Each structure stands twice: as C-alpha cells, then as structure tokens.
Amino acid sequence: MTDSTADTGASRVLGGRPTEATIRTTTTITTVKNTSGAHIELKNVNKVYGEQTVPAVEDFSMDVEPGELIMFVGPSGCGKTTTMKMINRIIEPTSGSITVDGRDVLSLNPNELRRHIGYVIQQIGLFPHMTIAENISVVPKLLGWSKEKTRNRVDELLSVVQLDPKTFAGRYPKQLSGGQQQRVGVARALAADPPVMLMDEPFGATDPITREKLQVEFLRLQESIGKTIIFVTHDFDEAVRLGDRIAVLSDRSKIEQFDTPANILRAPANDYVASFIGHGAALKRLALIPLYDALLGRASDARGTASLPETDSLRDALDLLVLTGLPAIGVTDASGKVVASVTVDQISAELGDDVGGAAAGALS
Amino acid sequence: MTFEAVIERDVSVAPAELGVRRARFWTLRRIATPIVIVLVLLALFLWIQTLEIDSIMARTLNADYILLRTREHLELTFIASALVAVLAIPAGIVASRTTSRLLRGTILTIANIGQATPAIGFIILLAIIWQIGFQTALIALVAYSFLPVLRNTMVGLAQIDPSVTESARGMGMNPGQVLRRIELPLAVPVILAGLRTSLVFCVGVATVATFIDAGGLGDMIVNGLKLQRFPVLITGAVLVSCIALLIDWLASIAEDLLRPKGV
C-alpha cells in the first residue's frame, strides 16, 4: 500500500475515525517484510518424464521475493507438485535454471541443498520408529549440531507449534492425532531454520476443523518467521486465506494468473481462473478486507446493540447485518468502544472500489 | 518325520506374521511352549528309564554322546543361520534396490532353486562332487534356508510407507543414510520373521548332515533306524523337535525385543 492511497482512505472515513487504522496497516506490511527468507527464481524450467513427449512442466518461470508465501493452485495432475519438488531436486528438472538467493540449485549437492530447505508433505512422513524429539532432530543431526543445541531447538520448536515439549518429546508418532502429527511435521521442517519451505498440501489430510486451526496457527507462525514458502494446494479457498500471492496453474504447470488473492478475485485473468474461483468471489474478497481498512460510517449511525471488532472482515460484518436485519451495526476498537458503523451499502462500495481492493492486496 | 512337520508349520506361519502388530508379550503360546518342551523331555527321560538298555543302545543313549550330537547340531544350525543373515540380507537389499529385472530375477531364482531342491539330494550331490563333512553340510543348509530371509528383506523394505522415505530424502539424507536410519530399522520386524523361519528350517534340515558324516542329531535317528533300536530313533527325533520349538520360542522373544519402538 502506498502512502497516498492510505491518506485518501483515511480522509474519506466518516465520523471522525482516527488515522490509526492506516498506521496499523502500514506496520503490518513492515512486519511481513522482516524476513529470514530467501529469494527464489525459476527460469524456463521444464520437466519431461522418461520417454513421454508431453512435458509435465513446460517453460515455467517465476520470481519469488524473500518472505513471500506463494500458493500453487491447480487441479490434480497439473504439475504443481512436480514444479515445487524441482526446487529441492526431489525431482530433477530436464532443463532451465533454479536459483535460491542467487545460488544455482542444480550445481549444489542435492542432499546438502535439502538440509536447508524445509519440506512438508501431505502424508507428513514422520519416522514411526523415532520419537517426536528424534524426528525433529534429524536435520540438526545431519548438520552436526551439538546435542544441547539440538535439544534446546526441539523444545523451542515444539512450543512454537503449540505442543508441550514435556508431554510430546518422548512420544512416538502413532501416539499423536493427525493434527498433532502435522504440527510435528512443520516443526521438523523448521528444525534447522531453513530460509525456504516447500509444503505440499500439508493440511490436506486433516478434518476441516483441524485444518482451519492449523491454517490460522500457520499464518501467525509465518508472520513471525517470514520464510519464503512455496505452498501447493488444490483448495482455492485455502490459497486465498493463506497466500501473499497465488499462482493459478493449468496443465503442464502453465501459469494462468499470478497475483495477490484480492486481485485474482477482483479480476480473474480468464475463464479458467474464474472457474477455479467458483461462486461467491465477492464474498471471498470481503473476507480479505478487515473493517479497519474499509470506509465506514459514523459511530452514532449504529443501530441496536450488535457490533463487532474492527479486526473482523467485511464478510463478518455482512454476516452480522444479514443475521440481525439491522440497517447499520457498530464497529468497536480494541478497547471495545464503538468507533464506527457499517452498512450493506458501504460494504458494496468497497467491492466496487478499486482502491479498497488494492489496499487489501497491497500486503504482498 | 517330526522335523518336517515343524518345517511345514513355519512356512505357513511366516507370511501371516508380516502384518502382526505388537501384541501382548506374554501370550498363552509364549508361556505354554517352554512348559510343553520341558514336559516332553521329562516324559522321554522317564520312558527311557523304564527300558532295558542293551549295549548297542547304551552307545548312543548316554549323556556324552547326546550332548556331543546336540552341540554339533546347534553349531550347524547357528553358523548356517548366521551365514544366511550375512548373505541374504545384503542380497535382499540389492534385489530391492536394483532397477535391473535380470539381476533381481536371478537372485530370486537362485534362492528359489535352493529351497525347492530336496535338501538330502543337494547335500549328497555336493558331497560327491566336492567333499564330505561339516563345510559341505553348512553350504547345503545355507542354500536351503536362504529364501525366507531374502524374501522377507525384500518385503520388509517394500512395505515401508513411501512418504516416509520421501521425507527422509527431502530432509537431506543420502541414500545410505535413508537405508541405515530409516528403511532397515523399519524392516527389522519382517527380516527377523524371515530369520526365525530360517533358523527353524536349519534345525530340521541339519539332521541330513549325518549322511555326509557331518554329525548332528541325525546320527541318532539314522542309527536308530539302521540298528532297529526305536528308543534311539525316538530320542533323536524328539530332541530335534524340541530344539526347533525352543529356537522358535527364543526367536519370537528376540523379535519382540528387537522390534523398533513406536512401530
């Protein structure tokens, strides 16, 4: 988000809303940019399997900024996983170049390379004969860390993924639930603090409730660690919820559109992308816009007692409006004081308004 | 003959055991087996006491002779099984690693021929073209009990969840590390089941070593037959059966103890 956009937004806020929202938004952006991530560049990457004439991945090029969370979305068999797996050379590209922080991946020892790239797969692949602590220690051990450093790191990571080290360090994978195993999978991939993470449908095998919980935790985690992440999914909603940018892929890993979730939702590049978004694009966009980023009404316009915090999305606001049938509902700040109001018209205006969309999309 | 019954039982049991999960340690069978062995040996001993021992029987039915033959028998069994482990496990790894169908086919075919050929025919042929004695018997035993370990090593490696090996590779383990730290430990229960079968095979087949003068309890059985002294024959047969049961029992305990935790 540029300063001028923010100013325009703030000046148009009715009812004496402070410019605090703008400031907070700007801070969020700087936080995301604090990154330990690496820059990844794929150039004209091709993969042809064996004798086949049709490539699995054809002329794939992409530039990923440090700390970005990039979602690869596409139907099964479109080559999205193949593309991702070429970055750590689980699959060797047939031609093209891949660099991580300027270093040519193909010239490095693949095992050495993989120790510095976190890798999480859908089936998790925890080692059943090793305890949780041993699972997480695998890469540190390969890198020759001292026992004490490794042990401290294991405890730290288990806490990060919200598993009590005392309870879980000594357990075996089969003694954990699916969601807990998936957290261990993420912790294990983070063990040596790699700048890059590759995640292949990591939450795909969990039930919807666990998945949503894991997604929220994962977003919060990413906010603090700022890794460069390539995240493969076939679930567009997951891509919208998590991604800084989304690459919508079709056959042979062709990039149909590569943009922020808000931009893709507002202006799908073609019918293919539109079909992938499916119904309810407007609602999906609303879910991306927090109330503090929207143009709201005066606090005194609020009717009834219904209100919601400004950190909620426009979609939450619409939901409450529909539920209560009120013409306008209150918006509260962190202290719980009603500082603004919101109506259906104002929500619609946000969708028709390019500035609003760009503001939400500026997170990238 | 009794030892053949033992062999047959174990062939049928081995594959079924592949899927067995860690069960209770003290099962009925585990408790009952040693009791049955002791009771059978006791009954044999008491029965022999009631017999009139003539001079021919006395030459074999004495502690020194029985212990010597038993020791020979166990030596054959354990050395052959150790050789099988040392040879068949690497062969199984190679056979499951190689992309060459020819190599895999060759290894499996040789192992199959080894087991399909009647041990007695093989051991005597080998003695004719080479020499009689302990070493020849050992080779015959190894050839005969090679297949279970080879096959179980291959099955044990093949049944590992591919996502486990993929994540091991993805974390930067080289192929040797994946094999040593992940695949072999996870294949241990299945490989051990193969070794157990192999051991029991060896106990049974070691009885034919007597035909090429390599000793063992087969001597008692054959002597008993030749000299028409059935107590001798029965003592030999019962001892072989009890040893087979005992080794099977010990191996089942080893399997439980050596199985990696968490699996």
Chai-1 contact restraints between the chains, C-beta under 6 A:
chainA,res_idxA,chainB,res_idxB,connection_type,confidence,min_distance_angstrom,max_distance_angstrom,comment,restraint_id
A,I90,B,G170,contact,1.0,0.0,6.0,A-B,restraint_1
A,N111,B,G172,contact,1.0,0.0,6.0,A-B,restraint_2
A,N111,B,N174,contact,1.0,0.0,6.0,A-B,restraint_3
A,R114,B,G170,contact,1.0,0.0,6.0,A-B,restraint_4
A,R114,B,G172,contact,1.0,0.0,6.0,A-B,restraint_5
A,R115,B,G172,contact,1.0,0.0,6.0,A-B,restraint_6
A,Y119,B,G170,contact,1.0,0.0,6.0,A-B,restraint_7
A,I121,B,S163,contact,1.0,0.0,6.0,A-B,restraint_8
A,I121,B,S167,contact,1.0,0.0,6.0,A-B,restraint_9
A,Q123,B,S163,contact,1.0,0.0,6.0,A-B,restraint_10
A,G125,B,S163,contact,1.0,0.0,6.0,A-B,restraint_11
A,G125,B,V164,contact,1.0,0.0,6.0,A-B,restraint_12
A,G125,B,S167,contact,1.0,0.0,6.0,A-B,restraint_13
A,F127,B,I182,contact,1.0,0.0,6.0,A-B,restraint_14
A,P128,B,G262,contact,1.0,0.0,6.0,A-B,restraint_15
A,P128,B,V263,contact,1.0,0.0,6.0,A-B,restraint_16
A,H129,B,P185,contact,1.0,0.0,6.0,A-B,restraint_17
A,H129,B,L186,contact,1.0,0.0,6.0,A-B,restraint_18
A,H129,B,P260,contact,1.0,0.0,6.0,A-B,restraint_19
A,H129,B,G262,contact,1.0,0.0,6.0,A-B,restraint_20
A,H129,B,V263,contact,1.0,0.0,6.0,A-B,restraint_21
A,V138,B,M171,contact,1.0,0.0,6.0,A-B,restraint_22
A,V139,B,M171,contact,1.0,0.0,6.0,A-B,restraint_23
A,L142,B,G172,contact,1.0,0.0,6.0,A-B,restraint_24
A,Y172,B,G262,contact,1.0,0.0,6.0,A-B,restraint_25
